[in-house]
C-alpha cells in the first residue's frame, strides 16, 4: 500500500488507521533499491536477533523523501513497530 499521512478523509481514497506504537527507525543511505534492501536484511538478521525487542503487530513503513533515488547519498527511512519480547 502506498499512502500519505493525513487527519482528513480524502474522497475516493481508502483509509487505514494505524494503531499507536513505538517505532525503531532505521536510516537507509544510498541508491535504491539496494540500500533499503540492505537495511531490511540487517533489521531481521542483526537487530531483532540481538535485541530484547520483537516486531509489533502493526504495519511497517518506508518513508521516501524528495531527492535522487539513484544517488549514493539518497536518504530514506524504514519504520518498524516494536514491543518487548
TORLUM-983571 format. One record per atom (N, C-alpha, C, O): residue number from 1; residue in one letter; atom name; x, y, z. Coordinates in Angstrom, 2 decimals. Layout:
BEGIN
{i:NUM	aa:A	at:CA	u:X	v:Y	w:Z}
...
END
This chain:
BEGIN
{i:1	aa:X	at:N	u:0.85	v:-1.17	w:0.00}
{i:1	aa:X	at:CA	u:0.00	v:0.00	w:0.00}
{i:1	aa:X	at:C	u:0.89	v:1.23	w:0.00}
{i:1	aa:X	at:O	u:1.87	v:1.29	w:0.75}
{i:2	aa:X	at:N	u:0.58	v:2.18	w:-0.81}
{i:2	aa:X	at:CA	u:1.27	v:3.46	w:-0.81}
{i:2	aa:X	at:C	u:0.33	v:4.47	w:-0.17}
{i:2	aa:X	at:O	u:-0.87	v:4.45	w:-0.44}
{i:3	aa:X	at:N	u:0.86	v:5.34	w:0.67}
{i:3	aa:X	at:CA	u:-0.04	v:6.25	w:1.35}
{i:3	aa:X	at:C	u:0.60	v:7.56	w:1.72}
{i:3	aa:X	at:O	u:1.78	v:7.81	w:1.47}
{i:4	aa:X	at:N	u:-0.22	v:8.39	w:2.30}
{i:4	aa:X	at:CA	u:0.21	v:9.67	w:2.85}
{i:4	aa:X	at:C	u:-0.37	v:9.78	w:4.25}
{i:4	aa:X	at:O	u:-1.38	v:9.16	w:4.56}
{i:5	aa:X	at:N	u:0.28	v:10.56	w:5.09}
{i:5	aa:X	at:CA	u:-0.24	v:10.80	w:6.43}
{i:5	aa:X	at:C	u:-1.20	v:11.97	w:6.38}
{i:5	aa:X	at:O	u:-0.87	v:13.03	w:5.86}
{i:6	aa:X	at:N	u:-2.39	v:11.76	w:6.92}
{i:6	aa:X	at:CA	u:-3.38	v:12.83	w:6.95}
{i:6	aa:X	at:C	u:-4.35	v:12.59	w:8.10}
{i:6	aa:X	at:O	u:-4.52	v:11.46	w:8.56}
{i:7	aa:X	at:N	u:-4.98	v:13.64	w:8.54}
{i:7	aa:X	at:CA	u:-6.03	v:13.55	w:9.56}
{i:7	aa:X	at:C	u:-7.40	v:13.77	w:8.97}
{i:7	aa:X	at:O	u:-8.39	v:13.85	w:9.69}
{i:8	aa:X	at:N	u:-7.47	v:13.87	w:7.63}
{i:8	aa:X	at:CA	u:-8.73	v:14.13	w:6.96}
{i:8	aa:X	at:C	u:-9.04	v:13.03	w:5.96}
{i:8	aa:X	at:O	u:-8.14	v:12.46	w:5.34}
{i:9	aa:X	at:N	u:-10.31	v:12.74	w:5.81}
{i:9	aa:X	at:CA	u:-10.73	v:11.79	w:4.79}
{i:9	aa:X	at:C	u:-10.53	v:12.41	w:3.41}
{i:9	aa:X	at:O	u:-10.78	v:13.60	w:3.21}
{i:10	aa:X	at:N	u:-10.10	v:11.60	w:2.47}
{i:10	aa:X	at:CA	u:-9.92	v:12.06	w:1.10}
{i:10	aa:X	at:C	u:-10.91	v:11.28	w:0.24}
{i:10	aa:X	at:O	u:-10.91	v:10.05	w:0.27}
{i:11	aa:X	at:N	u:-11.76	v:11.97	w:-0.51}
{i:11	aa:X	at:CA	u:-12.76	v:11.28	w:-1.33}
{i:11	aa:X	at:C	u:-12.12	v:10.26	w:-2.27}
{i:11	aa:X	at:O	u:-11.08	v:10.52	w:-2.88}
{i:12	aa:X	at:N	u:-12.76	v:9.10	w:-2.39}
{i:12	aa:X	at:CA	u:-12.33	v:8.03	w:-3.29}
{i:12	aa:X	at:C	u:-10.97	v:7.44	w:-2.97}
{i:12	aa:X	at:O	u:-10.33	v:6.84	w:-3.84}
{i:13	aa:X	at:N	u:-10.51	v:7.60	w:-1.72}
{i:13	aa:X	at:CA	u:-9.23	v:7.04	w:-1.30}
{i:13	aa:X	at:C	u:-9.47	v:6.17	w:-0.07}
{i:13	aa:X	at:O	u:-10.15	v:6.59	w:0.87}
{i:14	aa:X	at:N	u:-8.93	v:4.96	w:-0.09}
{i:14	aa:X	at:CA	u:-9.08	v:4.04	w:1.04}
{i:14	aa:X	at:C	u:-8.26	v:4.54	w:2.21}
{i:14	aa:X	at:O	u:-7.14	v:5.03	w:2.03}
{i:15	aa:X	at:N	u:-8.80	v:4.43	w:3.42}
{i:15	aa:X	at:CA	u:-8.10	v:4.85	w:4.63}
{i:15	aa:X	at:C	u:-7.67	v:3.64	w:5.44}
{i:15	aa:X	at:O	u:-8.37	v:2.62	w:5.46}
{i:16	aa:X	at:N	u:-6.53	v:3.76	w:6.11}
{i:16	aa:X	at:CA	u:-6.04	v:2.71	w:7.00}
{i:16	aa:X	at:C	u:-5.63	v:3.39	w:8.30}
{i:16	aa:X	at:O	u:-4.74	v:4.24	w:8.30}
{i:17	aa:X	at:N	u:-6.29	v:3.02	w:9.39}
{i:17	aa:X	at:CA	u:-5.92	v:3.54	w:10.70}
{i:17	aa:X	at:C	u:-4.81	v:2.67	w:11.26}
{i:17	aa:X	at:O	u:-4.94	v:1.44	w:11.30}
{i:18	aa:X	at:N	u:-3.73	v:3.28	w:11.68}
{i:18	aa:X	at:CA	u:-2.61	v:2.54	w:12.26}
{i:18	aa:X	at:C	u:-2.62	v:2.76	w:13.76}
{i:18	aa:X	at:O	u:-2.59	v:3.90	w:14.24}
{i:19	aa:X	at:N	u:-2.68	v:1.65	w:14.51}
{i:19	aa:X	at:CA	u:-2.68	v:1.73	w:15.96}
{i:19	aa:X	at:C	u:-1.41	v:2.42	w:16.47}
{i:19	aa:X	at:O	u:-0.36	v:2.40	w:15.82}
{i:20	aa:X	at:N	u:-1.54	v:3.02	w:17.65}
{i:20	aa:X	at:CA	u:-0.40	v:3.64	w:18.31}
{i:20	aa:X	at:C	u:0.67	v:2.58	w:18.54}
{i:20	aa:X	at:O	u:0.36	v:1.45	w:18.89}
{i:21	aa:X	at:N	u:1.93	v:2.96	w:18.34}
{i:21	aa:X	at:CA	u:3.03	v:2.01	w:18.53}
{i:21	aa:X	at:C	u:4.31	v:2.76	w:18.85}
{i:21	aa:X	at:O	u:4.41	v:3.97	w:18.66}
{i:22	aa:X	at:N	u:5.28	v:2.01	w:19.34}
{i:22	aa:X	at:CA	u:6.64	v:2.52	w:19.46}
{i:22	aa:X	at:C	u:7.37	v:2.04	w:18.22}
{i:22	aa:X	at:O	u:7.12	v:0.94	w:17.72}
{i:23	aa:X	at:N	u:8.28	v:2.86	w:17.72}
{i:23	aa:X	at:CA	u:8.93	v:2.57	w:16.45}
{i:23	aa:X	at:C	u:10.44	v:2.59	w:16.57}
{i:23	aa:X	at:O	u:11.01	v:3.43	w:17.27}
{i:24	aa:X	at:N	u:11.07	v:1.66	w:15.90}
{i:24	aa:X	at:CA	u:12.52	v:1.72	w:15.66}
{i:24	aa:X	at:C	u:12.65	v:2.26	w:14.24}
{i:24	aa:X	at:O	u:12.07	v:1.71	w:13.31}
{i:25	aa:X	at:N	u:13.43	v:3.32	w:14.08}
{i:25	aa:X	at:CA	u:13.58	v:3.95	w:12.77}
{i:25	aa:X	at:C	u:15.01	v:3.71	w:12.29}
{i:25	aa:X	at:O	u:15.97	v:4.05	w:12.98}
{i:26	aa:X	at:N	u:15.12	v:3.14	w:11.11}
{i:26	aa:X	at:CA	u:16.42	v:2.81	w:10.52}
{i:26	aa:X	at:C	u:16.62	v:3.67	w:9.28}
{i:26	aa:X	at:O	u:15.76	v:3.74	w:8.41}
{i:27	aa:X	at:N	u:17.76	v:4.31	w:9.23}
{i:27	aa:X	at:CA	u:18.07	v:5.17	w:8.10}
{i:27	aa:X	at:C	u:18.77	v:4.36	w:7.01}
{i:27	aa:X	at:O	u:19.68	v:3.58	w:7.28}
{i:28	aa:X	at:N	u:18.33	v:4.57	w:5.79}
{i:28	aa:X	at:CA	u:18.94	v:3.96	w:4.62}
{i:28	aa:X	at:C	u:19.64	v:5.06	w:3.84}
{i:28	aa:X	at:O	u:19.03	v:6.09	w:3.52}
{i:29	aa:X	at:N	u:20.92	v:4.86	w:3.54}
{i:29	aa:X	at:CA	u:21.67	v:5.84	w:2.76}
{i:29	aa:X	at:C	u:22.26	v:5.13	w:1.55}
{i:29	aa:X	at:O	u:23.02	v:4.17	w:1.69}
{i:30	aa:X	at:N	u:21.90	v:5.60	w:0.38}
{i:30	aa:X	at:CA	u:22.44	v:5.03	w:-0.84}
{i:30	aa:X	at:C	u:21.37	v:4.87	w:-1.90}
{i:30	aa:X	at:O	u:20.19	v:5.17	w:-1.67}
{i:31	aa:X	at:N	u:21.79	v:4.40	w:-3.05}
{i:31	aa:X	at:CA	u:20.90	v:4.24	w:-4.20}
{i:31	aa:X	at:C	u:19.88	v:3.13	w:-3.94}
{i:31	aa:X	at:O	u:20.20	v:2.08	w:-3.38}
{i:32	aa:X	at:N	u:18.65	v:3.40	w:-4.37}
{i:32	aa:X	at:CA	u:17.59	v:2.39	w:-4.26}
{i:32	aa:X	at:C	u:17.61	v:1.50	w:-5.50}
{i:32	aa:X	at:O	u:18.00	v:1.96	w:-6.57}
{i:33	aa:X	at:N	u:17.20	v:0.25	w:-5.37}
{i:33	aa:X	at:CA	u:16.65	v:-0.38	w:-4.19}
{i:33	aa:X	at:C	u:17.69	v:-1.03	w:-3.29}
{i:33	aa:X	at:O	u:17.35	v:-1.46	w:-2.19}
{i:34	aa:X	at:N	u:18.94	v:-1.13	w:-3.71}
{i:34	aa:X	at:CA	u:19.94	v:-1.89	w:-2.95}
{i:34	aa:X	at:C	u:20.10	v:-1.40	w:-1.52}
{i:34	aa:X	at:O	u:20.19	v:-2.22	w:-0.60}
{i:35	aa:X	at:N	u:20.15	v:-0.09	w:-1.31}
{i:35	aa:X	at:CA	u:20.41	v:0.44	w:0.03}
{i:35	aa:X	at:C	u:19.30	v:0.05	w:1.01}
{i:35	aa:X	at:O	u:19.58	v:-0.38	w:2.13}
{i:36	aa:X	at:N	u:18.05	v:0.20	w:0.60}
{i:36	aa:X	at:CA	u:16.96	v:-0.11	w:1.53}
{i:36	aa:X	at:C	u:16.81	v:-1.62	w:1.71}
{i:36	aa:X	at:O	u:16.42	v:-2.07	w:2.79}
{i:37	aa:X	at:N	u:17.12	v:-2.40	w:0.70}
{i:37	aa:X	at:CA	u:17.09	v:-3.86	w:0.85}
{i:37	aa:X	at:C	u:18.12	v:-4.31	w:1.87}
{i:37	aa:X	at:O	u:17.88	v:-5.25	w:2.63}
{i:38	aa:X	at:N	u:19.27	v:-3.66	w:1.88}
{i:38	aa:X	at:CA	u:20.32	v:-3.97	w:2.86}
{i:38	aa:X	at:C	u:19.82	v:-3.66	w:4.28}
{i:38	aa:X	at:O	u:20.06	v:-4.43	w:5.20}
{i:39	aa:X	at:N	u:19.15	v:-2.54	w:4.44}
{i:39	aa:X	at:CA	u:18.61	v:-2.17	w:5.75}
{i:39	aa:X	at:C	u:17.61	v:-3.22	w:6.24}
{i:39	aa:X	at:O	u:17.69	v:-3.66	w:7.39}
{i:40	aa:X	at:N	u:16.68	v:-3.63	w:5.37}
{i:40	aa:X	at:CA	u:15.71	v:-4.66	w:5.76}
{i:40	aa:X	at:C	u:16.43	v:-5.95	w:6.19}
{i:40	aa:X	at:O	u:16.06	v:-6.56	w:7.19}
{i:41	aa:X	at:N	u:17.43	v:-6.34	w:5.44}
{i:41	aa:X	at:CA	u:18.19	v:-7.55	w:5.78}
{i:41	aa:X	at:C	u:18.82	v:-7.41	w:7.16}
{i:41	aa:X	at:O	u:18.75	v:-8.34	w:7.96}
{i:42	aa:X	at:N	u:19.44	v:-6.27	w:7.44}
{i:42	aa:X	at:CA	u:20.10	v:-6.04	w:8.73}
{i:42	aa:X	at:C	u:19.09	v:-6.02	w:9.89}
{i:42	aa:X	at:O	u:19.41	v:-6.48	w:10.99}
{i:43	aa:X	at:N	u:17.91	v:-5.51	w:9.64}
{i:43	aa:X	at:CA	u:16.88	v:-5.47	w:10.69}
{i:43	aa:X	at:C	u:16.55	v:-6.88	w:11.17}
{i:43	aa:X	at:O	u:16.49	v:-7.14	w:12.37}
{i:44	aa:X	at:N	u:16.34	v:-7.78	w:10.22}
{i:44	aa:X	at:CA	u:15.89	v:-9.13	w:10.59}
{i:44	aa:X	at:C	u:17.00	v:-10.13	w:10.83}
{i:44	aa:X	at:O	u:16.75	v:-11.20	w:11.40}
{i:45	aa:X	at:N	u:18.24	v:-9.83	w:10.41}
{i:45	aa:X	at:CA	u:19.33	v:-10.76	w:10.68}
{i:45	aa:X	at:C	u:20.25	v:-10.30	w:11.80}
{i:45	aa:X	at:O	u:21.01	v:-11.10	w:12.34}
{i:46	aa:X	at:N	u:20.20	v:-9.01	w:12.15}
{i:46	aa:X	at:CA	u:21.08	v:-8.49	w:13.20}
{i:46	aa:X	at:C	u:20.29	v:-7.81	w:14.33}
{i:46	aa:X	at:O	u:20.43	v:-8.18	w:15.49}
{i:47	aa:X	at:N	u:19.46	v:-6.82	w:13.98}
{i:47	aa:X	at:CA	u:18.77	v:-6.04	w:15.01}
{i:47	aa:X	at:C	u:17.86	v:-6.91	w:15.88}
{i:47	aa:X	at:O	u:18.05	v:-6.98	w:17.10}
{i:48	aa:X	at:N	u:16.87	v:-7.56	w:15.29}
{i:48	aa:X	at:CA	u:15.93	v:-8.33	w:16.10}
{i:48	aa:X	at:C	u:16.57	v:-9.51	w:16.84}
{i:48	aa:X	at:O	u:16.28	v:-9.69	w:18.02}
{i:49	aa:X	at:N	u:17.44	v:-10.30	w:16.21}
{i:49	aa:X	at:CA	u:18.04	v:-11.41	w:16.95}
{i:49	aa:X	at:C	u:18.91	v:-10.97	w:18.13}
{i:49	aa:X	at:O	u:19.12	v:-11.74	w:19.06}
{i:50	aa:X	at:N	u:19.41	v:-9.74	w:18.10}
{i:50	aa:X	at:CA	u:20.33	v:-9.28	w:19.15}
{i:50	aa:X	at:C	u:19.72	v:-8.21	w:20.05}
{i:50	aa:X	at:O	u:20.45	v:-7.47	w:20.70}
{i:51	aa:X	at:N	u:18.41	v:-8.13	w:20.09}
{i:51	aa:X	at:CA	u:17.78	v:-7.12	w:20.95}
{i:51	aa:X	at:C	u:16.67	v:-7.76	w:21.77}
{i:51	aa:X	at:O	u:16.21	v:-8.86	w:21.46}
{i:52	aa:X	at:N	u:16.23	v:-7.06	w:22.82}
{i:52	aa:X	at:CA	u:15.11	v:-7.56	w:23.63}
{i:52	aa:X	at:C	u:13.75	v:-7.21	w:23.02}
{i:52	aa:X	at:O	u:12.72	v:-7.33	w:23.68}
{i:53	aa:X	at:N	u:13.76	v:-6.79	w:21.76}
{i:53	aa:X	at:CA	u:12.55	v:-6.33	w:21.09}
{i:53	aa:X	at:C	u:12.09	v:-7.33	w:20.04}
{i:53	aa:X	at:O	u:12.86	v:-8.14	w:19.54}
{i:54	aa:X	at:N	u:10.81	v:-7.23	w:19.72}
{i:54	aa:X	at:CA	u:10.28	v:-8.00	w:18.60}
{i:54	aa:X	at:C	u:9.34	v:-7.11	w:17.81}
{i:54	aa:X	at:O	u:8.95	v:-6.03	w:18.24}
{i:55	aa:X	at:N	u:9.00	v:-7.59	w:16.65}
{i:55	aa:X	at:CA	u:8.12	v:-6.87	w:15.73}
{i:55	aa:X	at:C	u:6.71	v:-6.82	w:16.31}
{i:55	aa:X	at:O	u:6.15	v:-7.85	w:16.68}
{i:56	aa:X	at:N	u:6.14	v:-5.62	w:16.41}
{i:56	aa:X	at:CA	u:4.77	v:-5.46	w:16.90}
{i:56	aa:X	at:C	u:3.79	v:-5.70	w:15.75}
{i:56	aa:X	at:O	u:4.15	v:-5.53	w:14.58}
{i:57	aa:X	at:N	u:2.55	v:-6.10	w:16.07}
{i:57	aa:X	at:CA	u:1.56	v:-6.40	w:15.03}
{i:57	aa:X	at:C	u:0.90	v:-5.15	w:14.43}
{i:57	aa:X	at:O	u:-0.31	v:-4.97	w:14.49}
{i:58	aa:X	at:N	u:1.74	v:-4.30	w:13.87}
{i:58	aa:X	at:CA	u:1.32	v:-3.05	w:13.24}
{i:58	aa:X	at:C	u:2.09	v:-2.96	w:11.92}
{i:58	aa:X	at:O	u:3.22	v:-3.46	w:11.86}
{i:59	aa:X	at:N	u:1.54	v:-2.35	w:10.88}
{i:59	aa:X	at:CA	u:2.27	v:-2.28	w:9.61}
{i:59	aa:X	at:C	u:3.61	v:-1.55	w:9.72}
{i:59	aa:X	at:O	u:3.76	v:-0.61	w:10.50}
{i:60	aa:X	at:N	u:4.58	v:-1.99	w:8.93}
{i:60	aa:X	at:CA	u:5.86	v:-1.30	w:8.77}
{i:60	aa:X	at:C	u:5.68	v:-0.17	w:7.77}
{i:60	aa:X	at:O	u:4.72	v:-0.15	w:7.00}
{i:61	aa:X	at:N	u:6.62	v:0.77	w:7.79}
{i:61	aa:X	at:CA	u:6.58	v:1.86	w:6.82}
{i:61	aa:X	at:C	u:7.96	v:2.10	w:6.24}
{i:61	aa:X	at:O	u:8.97	v:1.93	w:6.92}
{i:62	aa:X	at:N	u:7.99	v:2.48	w:4.99}
{i:62	aa:X	at:CA	u:9.18	v:3.03	w:4.37}
{i:62	aa:X	at:C	u:8.85	v:4.48	w:4.06}
{i:62	aa:X	at:O	u:7.82	v:4.76	w:3.45}
{i:63	aa:X	at:N	u:9.70	v:5.40	w:4.48}
{i:63	aa:X	at:CA	u:9.48	v:6.82	w:4.24}
{i:63	aa:X	at:C	u:10.50	v:7.30	w:3.21}
{i:63	aa:X	at:O	u:11.70	v:7.26	w:3.45}
{i:64	aa:X	at:N	u:9.99	v:7.75	w:2.08}
{i:64	aa:X	at:CA	u:10.84	v:8.25	w:1.00}
{i:64	aa:X	at:C	u:10.74	v:9.76	w:0.95}
{i:64	aa:X	at:O	u:9.67	v:10.34	w:1.11}
{i:65	aa:X	at:N	u:11.88	v:10.39	w:0.72}
{i:65	aa:X	at:CA	u:11.95	v:11.84	w:0.71}
{i:65	aa:X	at:C	u:12.34	v:12.33	w:-0.68}
{i:65	aa:X	at:O	u:12.84	v:11.57	w:-1.51}
{i:66	aa:X	at:N	u:12.10	v:13.60	w:-0.92}
{i:66	aa:X	at:CA	u:12.43	v:14.18	w:-2.21}
{i:66	aa:X	at:C	u:13.94	v:14.09	w:-2.42}
{i:66	aa:X	at:O	u:14.72	v:14.41	w:-1.53}
{i:67	aa:X	at:N	u:14.32	v:13.65	w:-3.60}
{i:67	aa:X	at:CA	u:15.74	v:13.55	w:-3.92}
{i:67	aa:X	at:C	u:15.97	v:12.56	w:-5.03}
{i:67	aa:X	at:O	u:15.03	v:11.96	w:-5.55}
{i:68	aa:X	at:N	u:17.22	v:12.39	w:-5.39}
{i:68	aa:X	at:CA	u:17.62	v:11.47	w:-6.45}
{i:68	aa:X	at:C	u:17.80	v:10.07	w:-5.86}
{i:68	aa:X	at:O	u:18.80	v:9.81	w:-5.19}
{i:69	aa:X	at:N	u:16.84	v:9.19	w:-6.10}
{i:69	aa:X	at:CA	u:16.87	v:7.85	w:-5.51}
{i:69	aa:X	at:C	u:17.99	v:6.97	w:-6.08}
{i:69	aa:X	at:O	u:18.21	v:5.86	w:-5.60}
{i:70	aa:X	at:N	u:18.69	v:7.45	w:-7.10}
{i:70	aa:X	at:CA	u:19.82	v:6.71	w:-7.65}
{i:70	aa:X	at:C	u:21.16	v:7.20	w:-7.08}
{i:70	aa:X	at:O	u:22.21	v:6.65	w:-7.41}
{i:71	aa:X	at:N	u:21.11	v:8.24	w:-6.24}
{i:71	aa:X	at:CA	u:22.32	v:8.82	w:-5.67}
{i:71	aa:X	at:C	u:22.87	v:7.96	w:-4.53}
{i:71	aa:X	at:O	u:22.11	v:7.35	w:-3.79}
{i:72	aa:X	at:N	u:24.17	v:7.91	w:-4.41}
{i:72	aa:X	at:CA	u:24.81	v:7.19	w:-3.31}
{i:72	aa:X	at:C	u:24.60	v:7.87	w:-1.97}
{i:72	aa:X	at:O	u:24.94	v:7.31	w:-0.93}
{i:73	aa:X	at:N	u:24.04	v:9.09	w:-1.98}
{i:73	aa:X	at:CA	u:23.76	v:9.81	w:-0.73}
{i:73	aa:X	at:C	u:22.27	v:9.97	w:-0.46}
{i:73	aa:X	at:O	u:21.88	v:10.70	w:0.45}
{i:74	aa:X	at:N	u:21.42	v:9.31	w:-1.25}
{i:74	aa:X	at:CA	u:19.96	v:9.41	w:-1.03}
{i:74	aa:X	at:C	u:19.61	v:8.81	w:0.34}
{i:74	aa:X	at:O	u:20.13	v:7.76	w:0.71}
{i:75	aa:X	at:N	u:18.73	v:9.49	w:1.07}
{i:75	aa:X	at:CA	u:18.34	v:9.05	w:2.41}
{i:75	aa:X	at:C	u:16.85	v:8.76	w:2.45}
{i:75	aa:X	at:O	u:16.04	v:9.57	w:1.99}
{i:76	aa:X	at:N	u:16.48	v:7.61	w:3.02}
{i:76	aa:X	at:CA	u:15.08	v:7.28	w:3.32}
{i:76	aa:X	at:C	u:15.08	v:6.46	w:4.60}
{i:76	aa:X	at:O	u:16.15	v:6.09	w:5.10}
{i:77	aa:X	at:N	u:13.90	v:6.18	w:5.15}
{i:77	aa:X	at:CA	u:13.79	v:5.50	w:6.43}
{i:77	aa:X	at:C	u:12.93	v:4.26	w:6.34}
{i:77	aa:X	at:O	u:12.04	v:4.15	w:5.50}
{i:78	aa:X	at:N	u:13.22	v:3.31	w:7.24}
{i:78	aa:X	at:CA	u:12.36	v:2.15	w:7.47}
{i:78	aa:X	at:C	u:11.88	v:2.28	w:8.91}
{i:78	aa:X	at:O	u:12.68	v:2.36	w:9.84}
{i:79	aa:X	at:N	u:10.57	v:2.28	w:9.09}
{i:79	aa:X	at:CA	u:9.95	v:2.38	w:10.42}
{i:79	aa:X	at:C	u:9.38	v:1.02	w:10.77}
{i:79	aa:X	at:O	u:8.53	v:0.49	w:10.06}
{i:80	aa:X	at:N	u:9.85	v:0.44	w:11.89}
{i:80	aa:X	at:CA	u:9.40	v:-0.88	w:12.33}
{i:80	aa:X	at:C	u:8.74	v:-0.72	w:13.70}
{i:80	aa:X	at:O	u:9.35	v:-0.19	w:14.62}
{i:81	aa:X	at:N	u:7.49	v:-1.18	w:13.84}
{i:81	aa:X	at:CA	u:6.86	v:-1.14	w:15.15}
{i:81	aa:X	at:C	u:7.47	v:-2.20	w:16.06}
{i:81	aa:X	at:O	u:7.71	v:-3.33	w:15.63}
{i:82	aa:X	at:N	u:7.73	v:-1.83	w:17.32}
{i:82	aa:X	at:CA	u:8.42	v:-2.74	w:18.23}
{i:82	aa:X	at:C	u:7.71	v:-2.87	w:19.57}
{i:82	aa:X	at:O	u:7.01	v:-1.97	w:20.02}
{i:83	aa:X	at:N	u:7.92	v:-4.04	w:20.19}
{i:83	aa:X	at:CA	u:7.48	v:-4.32	w:21.56}
{i:83	aa:X	at:C	u:8.53	v:-5.21	w:22.22}
{i:83	aa:X	at:O	u:9.35	v:-5.82	w:21.52}
{i:84	aa:X	at:N	u:8.51	v:-5.29	w:23.53}
{i:84	aa:X	at:CA	u:9.43	v:-6.18	w:24.24}
{i:84	aa:X	at:C	u:9.06	v:-7.64	w:23.96}
{i:84	aa:X	at:O	u:7.89	v:-7.98	w:23.82}
{i:85	aa:X	at:N	u:10.08	v:-8.50	w:23.90}
{i:85	aa:X	at:CA	u:9.85	v:-9.94	w:23.70}
{i:85	aa:X	at:C	u:9.17	v:-10.51	w:24.91}
{i:85	aa:X	at:O	u:8.88	v:-11.71	w:24.95}
END
